[in-house]
Amino acid sequence: MWNACLGGSGDSSSNGGGSGGWAAGPGGAICNGRLCVVAASEEAAARLPWRRWRSWWLGCLGGEGSGNSAASEEGAAAAWLPRRRWRRWWLGCFRGGGGDCLAALEEAEKVVAQLPRRRGWRWFGSLGEGAAAPPPPWKGAGGTSTASDGGAVAPTLPRGGSSAFAAFEEAAPVALAPWAQEAAACSRFEEAKKEAYAIDQKLAEKKEDEATLEKKWPFLGVPLTVKEAFQLQGMPNSSGLMNRRYAISKTDATVVAFLKEAGAIPLGITNCSELCMWYESSNKIYGRSNNPYDLRHIVGGSSGGEGCTLAAACSVIGVGSDIGGSIRMPAFFNGIFGHKPTPGVVPNKGQFPMAGGAQELFQCTGPMCRYAEDLTPMLKVMAGSGIKKLKLDAKVNLKDLKFYWMEHDGGSILMSKVDQDLILTQKKVVAHLKTMLGASVQHVKLKKMKYSFQLWITMMSAKGHDGEEPVKFVDLLGDHGKPISPLWELVKWCLGLSVYTIPSIGLALLEEKLKYNNEKYKKFKAVEECLHKELVEMLGNDGVFLYPSHPTVAPKHHVPLTRPFNFAYTAVFNALGLPVTQCPLGLNANGLPLGIQVVAAPYNDHLTLAVAQYLEKTFGGWVCPGKF
């Protein structure tokens, strides 16, 4: 669960330095560092309902089923702590012998209540920047806040982060923003405690054996966070758009409802970019989310808050959406797993903005998590009846797979060159597959990959079957109300008066210029069809394609403005309609996550998921971002 504390000022260095960066733990212990993450002891984990959820509430692996043998060694998790006595920090203690969900939540509440107030304390997120945020709908009239107070920080975080995590608003009195203490209306902490208590009662009755319970509720009691663009009953659903700051969900999105029916406990919502159309998660309502491995770097977008929350061990599983890499980029930048399913398998209903017409075919909802083994059970639940289209229970013999790889897009002038760290890491994977696994591995050069951005624009320019034009981004900015003038908003932004972010204003200004006319559309549509055919024939039903998740590791804040087309490394597979799994591959010398995309032909998601589990066992998977 929330086994962490974060210190450091806004200009903290990569190792967590900076003034005001101290957080007190239980018993008065003081830890200095960006992140303190602790796993429960084997004894505490053994009390949890299912053995496979030993790492419940915690980001640290501990025991069987984790897929990481190194992490299961005695005291491995405790080694991250300054003193052995704190090996159960935040939640591992389960005092009084109560190792159940309710005890965990109550223990966390007590711990967070001990933290110093308004000490610049941050929760794997960032202090908001820019203009003061308006009073949120749950604050009431008269509420104000300033940037220095963290006014732009997401009200759905446990005191001060902007990955928009909504678990502790009511329970924890630690306030960075003046109105955050009274943000109970957007918190699910009390509801989560009630739901956890109900689960404990169900388990105590012992009316059904463990196997039956797990079959009926595969995610019984498992903490869940949801991207703010999805509907979660009683929670905000603005997608970072100021015009929708008072929008509260009355129902659940389809996938959220499915996960709740499977027993998951939603803790809150997570930050996203404005209208989910940029790869840095920042907006005027919640502020900017920071990378848990280095606060100076981005978390990606648009599911960036979700990636950050999961990487920082605030939650176990999460829901994201992807129309240009919005699951895979945040998963890559934050060192976790993210899967973009084959289009049409997982329902998209219940999110804003909702792609329409031709674009709806390319928008995908998918799972995000720290551990590869959780992707398949999540996908089975989230897909509902669509799961019949996949072969997730088919056994995969990795030695029989054909692996293809490509280290860059072939030299597009629009994109950055791929970092050497990423190329060397990919080559290590290739060498291992050849020598240790004995699989067939082939280097390929797909010349049409250099048109990745153009192919994505072609997809976004496509008309619906009835000839209807795609929804204009500028209309979404106005939320289909009063039209806005992008040029006038740019002037206002220069004066610090606009309620929109500069990426959104820029996209609105360039939207018509980026859209292809009929001639250009036909040209690149032919390229897309040719590349799709080439890839599908190459991969067949027994092949996977290894490709960089991004040209660089997580860039620093605002750098995406100078590299706006780099997202095409993920977006191209939306245009091609292929299933893709992003897999973490450790950290570089600067402590930032490395990773790779694993691609398969349509409806062969089981191949990419099987490779993801193998890469996790071989290269370690998620790495705790804590340093001492």
N, C-alpha and C positions, 0 to 999 in steps of 0.2 A: 504494500500500500504506500503510504506516504512516508517512507523510511528515510527522510532526508531533511537537512537544513542547508540553507544557502546563505553565504555572506558575501560582502564586497560591495563597493560603491559602483556607480554607473560606469566608471572608467577602469574597472578592475582589470587586472592582467589575466592572461590565460590560465595562470595557476591560482586564481581566486584571490589575489591580493587586493588591497584597498582598505580605506578607512570605514568604520562603521559596519564591518563585515563579520560581526560575531553573533552567534546564535546559541542560546542556552538550551541544553538538553535536559532530560529528566534527571532529577537528583542534583541539579545545579552544575552538571558538567559543562564545560565550555569547549567547543570545537572550533578551530580556525581552519577555514577552507571553503572552497566553492560548494562542495557537495559531500554530505555524509550519508552513505547508503549502507544499510545493514540487513542481513538476511536473518530470518528466524532460525533458531537452533533446530537441529534434527528432531529434538524432542517435541518442540512446539509445532513444527511442520507436520509431524506424524499424527497430530490430533485433528488435522483438517479433514473434511468429508472425503475428498478423493485424493489419492496419492499423487495423481498427476498435477494437482494444484499445490504442491509443496511450496512453490514460490509465491503463493497467494499474498496479496497485499504488499508484496516486497518485490524489488527489482532484482534480487540476487538469487541465483540458482542454488538449490540445496537438496541433493538427493536424487533418487532415481526418476527417470522420465524427463530430466531436464535437457538431455541432448548435449551436455557439456560435462565430461567426466572430470576435467580439471577443477571445475567450480564445486564439485561435490566432495572434494577432499576435506578432511577434518580441519575446521578452523579457517578455510579459505576465505569465506565471507568476513569472518571476524578480523582477518589480517588487515582489512581496510580501515579499521578503527584505531584510534590512538591508544586505547587501553582495552584489554580483553574484557573487562567488566562491562563494557558497553556493547558487547556483541549482539545484544538484543534491542538495541536502540530503536525507538519510535514504536515498534509493534511486536518485536520478537519476544518480549517478556511474557505476554499472555498471563498476567499475574493471577494468582488465586486458582490456578489450574484451569482457567476458562480459555481454551484455545478456539473459541468459536467466533463467528463473524461479529456478533454484538460486542464481545469483549475487545476485539481488535479496534472497532470504531470508537468505543468509549475510551480506550487507552490513548488512541491518537488525539482525541479531543482534549484529554488532560494534558498531554505533552505540549500540544500547540498553544494551550492557554498559558503555559509558562514562558513563552517566548517574549522578549522585550518588545515594547510597543514602539512603532515608528522609528526603527533604528536602521532604516534603509534595507530592511530584510526582504529578500526576494525569493520567490519560489520557482526556480528553473525558468523564469521568464524575465521580463524586463520592466524597468520603469518606463512609463509612457512618455512620449515626447511630443512636442508641438503644442497646439492650443489646448486650453482647458476643456475637459470633457463636460458635456451638459449633464444635468442631474438625470440619472437613470430612472426608468419608469418605476422601479421598486423603491426609489428613494423618497419620492414625494416632492411637493413644491418647496422651493427655497434652498435645495441642496446645491452646493458649489464645490469645486475642487480645482486645484492648479496642477500644472505639470510637475512642479517641484514636490507636490504632495503625492504624486503618482496618479493624478487625475485621469490620465488616459489608460491606466491599468485596467485590465478586464475585471469587471465586478464578479466574474464567475471563477476567480482564483482564490485559493486559500491564502489570502493576505499578500497581495503585492506582485504576483506574476502576471504576465499577459499572454500566457498560453491558455488563458480563459478556463481554468479548472474550477469547477463550482462545488467542490465537496465541503469546504470548511467555512463558508461565509457565515453561517449562523452560529456554529459551535466555537470557532476560534476568534477571540477578541483582539488578535494582533492586527492593527490597522496601519496600512500605508496610506490609503486614501481616506479622507474624512468620512465619506459616505459608505465606505466598505463595511463598517461595523453593522450598518443597518440594511445590508443587502440580503436579508434573510429570505425575501420573496423569490430570489433566483437560486437559492441553495436547495440541494436535495439531501443535505446531511441528516436531517431529522427523519425524512422519508426513508433514506438508506438504512438508518438504524432500525426503523420499524420493520423494514423488509428483511434485514439480517436477523432480527429477533424472531420473525415468523419462520425463517428457515431453521433456526436453532430449535424452535418448538417442534417443527416437522421431523427433524432428525432425532430429537429426544423421544418422540413417540414410538420410533422404531417399527412403524406399521409396514414399511417396505424395506427390503434389503438394499444394500448399497448399489448393486448392479441395476436394480430396477429404477432407483432414483436417478442414477447417472444416465440411463437410457431415456427417461422422461424429461429430465432437466440437465442436459450435459454441461451447462454453465451455472449450476446452482450456487448462488452466492458470490460469483466471480465479479470483481469490480469492472465497470465499463465506463468509458468516457466517449463522448460523441462530438463530432465536428459541429460547430455552431450553426452551420448551414442546414443541418438536419433538424427536423422537428423532434423535440423531446418535451413531452407534455409539461406545461407550467414553466418552461424555460424560454429565454429569449431566442429569437430566430431572425436576426437582422442581417446576417452575412456581412457584418461590418459596415452596413450602409446606414448613414445617419437618418435618412428618411424613414427607416424601419426600426429605429431605436426603441419604439414602444411595442413592437410586435412580440407577442408571447404565444407560444405554441399551445393549441388546445388539444392536439392529438399527437400521436407518435408517428414518425416516418415508418414505412413498412419494415425496413430492416431492424430498426430499433425495437419495434413491437415483437419481431421474431426473436431477437436476443433476450428481451424481457421474458417472453414466454418460455425460453430455454433456461430461465433462472438467473440471468445476469442482473446485477444491481447497478443501475446508472448512478454515477456520482456527480456528473455535471457535463458541461459543454466546453469545447476548446476553441481557441482563436483561429481565425482564418484571414486571408487577404480580402480586401474590399470586393464584394461580389465574386469572390473565388477566381479572380482572373489575373493573378500576379503571383510570382514565386518568392515573394517575401511576405510573411504574415504580419501585416500592419494595417491598422485602420483608425479612424477618428473616434470610435466608440471604446475600443479595448486597448488601443496602443499597439506596441510592437513586442513580438515574442523573441526571446533570445535563445541561442543554442546552449544546451546544458554543458557541452564540452568546452565552450568558450563564449562568454556573453557578448563578445564583440562580433560574433558571426550570426548569420541568419539561420532560421529553422526551416526555411523553404515554405512553399505554399502550393495550393491553398490550404491543405490540411496540416499546416505547420504547427499549430498549437497541439494537435493530436500527436504528431511525431515527437515534439518536445516533451509532452506529458508522459508518454510511454517510455521514452529514453531515460527520463529522470526518475522512473519507477514510481510515478504518482498513481498509475493505473496499470492494469494488466492487459486489457484488450481495448481496441478502439475502432471506430467507424470513420472511414474517409470516403471521398469521392474523387474521380479522376477523369478529366476531359483533355488534359494536356500534360499529365505527369503529376497531378496534385496529390496522389498517394505516394508515388515512387520517389519524387524529389525530397519531400520531408522525411520519408523513411531513410533515404540515403544520407541526407545531411545530419540526421540524428542517430544513425547507426542501428536501425531496427529493420524489421521485415514489413513489407507492404506488398499486397497482391492486387493487380488490376485484372479482373476476370475477363473471360471472353464476353464481348458485348451481348446483352440480352439475357444473361443468366441470372444476375442479381437485380431485383427491382429497384428503381431509382425514386419511386414516388415518396413525396414528403420532404423535399429539400427545396431551398431557394438560393440562387435562381435555378429553375428547372429547364434543362435544354429542351427545345422543341424542334419539330420537323426532322430534317435530316441529321441534325446534331444529336438528337436523342439517341440515335443508334451508336454513338461513339462515347457517350457519357457512361462511366462505370462506377458503381459503388462497390467497395471492397474492404477487406479486413486489414488492420494494422496491429502489430504486436511485437514483443521482444523476442519471442521464441518461435521458431519455424514450425514446431509441432502443433501450435495453436491455429495456424492458418487453415488447415483442412477442416477441423471441426467448426470453426467460425464460418467458413464458406458454406458448409453443409446447412447451417442454420439460416444464414443470411439469404441464401438462394431460394429458400422455400421450395415450391414445386419445380423451379428452374434447375434444380440439382440433377434432374433426370437427364439433362443435356450433357452432363459431364460424366467422367469415369473415375471419380475420386477413390473408389475402393479397389481399382485395378492395381495389381502388384507391379511395381516398376523395378526392373533389374538394370541398375545404372551402367553396368558393364556392357549391356547390349545397346545403350543409347549412342546416337551419333552426335558429337559435339562440334559446333561450328563457332568460330569467334572472329571478331573484328575489333581493332583497337581504337578506331576513330571513324568519323563519318565519310572519310575520303577527301576532305579538304575544302569544306564550304567556307567561303569568305565571311559568312555571317556569324559563325560560331568561333569560340575560343579554341585554341589547341588543347588537346587533352593533356592533363598533368602527367608528368613522368611517374609520379607515385601510383597513379591509377593504372597506367600501362604496365608497370612492373608487377603490380598486384595481380592484374589479369593474367600476365604471363606465368606467375606462380601457380595460379589456379590451373592453367592449361598444362603446365609441366606435371602437376600432381595428377591430373586426370589421365595423362599419358602413362606416367611411370608407375604410380601407385594403384590406380584403378584399372589401368590397362584398357581404357576405352578408346574408341576411335575419335580423334580430334583433328579438325581441319581448319586452317586459316582461310578466310574468304575475303573477297573484295567486291562488295555490292556497290557499284558505281552510282546507282540512283539514290543511295542513302544521303548523298550530299545535298539532295533537294528536300530534306526532312521538313524544314520550315515551310517551304512552298506547299508541300503535301498537306500539312496541317491547315494552312490558310485555305487550301482547296476544300478541305472538309468543312471548315467553318463558313465557307462561302456558299456551300451547297443549298439549293432550294429544296423544300419539302416535296413529297410526291404530288401534292396538289398545286405545285408551283409557287407556294407561299415563301416569301423572303424570310431569312433568319431574323430572330428578334435582335434589334439593334442594342448595342451596349449602352448607348446614350439614353435610350428609353428605360433601360434597367436602372441607370443611375437616378433617374427621376422617379423610379418605382411606378412608372406608367401614370404619373400625375402631371404636375406642371413641367413642361419641357425645360431642359437646362441648356445653357450655352457653354460649350467646352472652352471657348476662347475667353469668355468673361470669367469663367471659373479659374482659368490660368492666371488672369490678372489678380483675382481675389486671392489665389494661393500665394502669389508673390508678396501680397500684403499681409499674409497670415490670416485671411478671413474666410477661406473656402472650407467647406465641410467635407470635401473630397480629398483623397490622396493624389499625389502627383502621378503615379502610374495609371490610375483610373482616368485622370484628366487627359493624360497623353494618349491613352488608348482611344478615348472618345474623340479626340482631335484627329487621330490617324485612321480611325475605323474605316471610313469610306475609301481612303487611299490604299489601305491594306487589302480590301476586298477585291477579288479578281473579277474582271469583266468576263463575258461569255467566252471569248477567244482564249484568254489565259486559263480560265477554268477548264476548258476542254483539253488544253495542252497538258496541264499537270494532273488532270484526272486520268489521262492515258498513262502518264508516268506512274501514278499510284497503282493503277490496275496491273501494270507490268511488274512493279516491284512486289506487289502482293502475291502475284502468281509465282514469281521467282522464289520468294521466301517459303511459301506453302509447299511448293514442289520439292524444295531443298530439305525442309524439315520433315515432311511426311508425318507419320504417327509415331516416329521413334527418334526424333531429332530435337535438339534445343540449340539456341543461338545465344552466345555470351556477348554482351555489348555494354559499353560504359553507361552508368546511370546519369552522368553529367560530365561535362568537360573538366570541371574542377571540383575539389572538395568544397564544403560549405564556405561561400564567400563572406566577406565582412558586410555589415549593414550598408545599404545603398549601392553597393557595387552592381547588383543586378540592373540598375538603371543604365549602366554603361555596357552591359552585356545582355540586352533584352531578348536575344534569340537563342540563348544557350538551352532553354527549356526544350528545344526541338529534339534533343537526344531521347527524351521520354515521349514527347508529343507524337513523334512519327508512328509509334505503335498504336496510338489511338486512331490515327488516320487509317492504319492498316487493319485494325480490328483484331489484334492478336493478344492472347493472354501473356502477362509479364509478371514476374516476381522479382522485387528488389531484395538483394541479399547483402547484409553487412559483412565486411571482410577485415575487421580490426581497425586500428588507428594508424595515422601517419606519424611522422616524427614530431609534428606539432600537436598531436593529441586529437586530431579531427578524424571523423569516421571515413573509412574507405568502403567501397561496395561495387556491386555489379548487377546488371539486369540479366535475367534468364528468361528467354522468349521461346514460345512454342507455337505450333499451328493452332488454328481455332479449335476449341473444345478439348484441347490436350493440356488443360490446366494441371492435371495430376502429374505431368512430367516436370513442370517448373517447380511445383511444390515438393516433389521428391528430391530434386537437385538442391533445393533450398535447405532441406534438412541435412543433406550430406555435407554441403558447404559449411553449415553451422557446426557440425561435429568435427569437421576437419580444420576450420580456421577460427573457431571460437564464437562466432555470432556476435550478439550484443556484448558490449564492454561497458562496465560501470563507469560513468563519467566522473566519479569521485577521485580526488587526489589529496595526498597528505605529505 
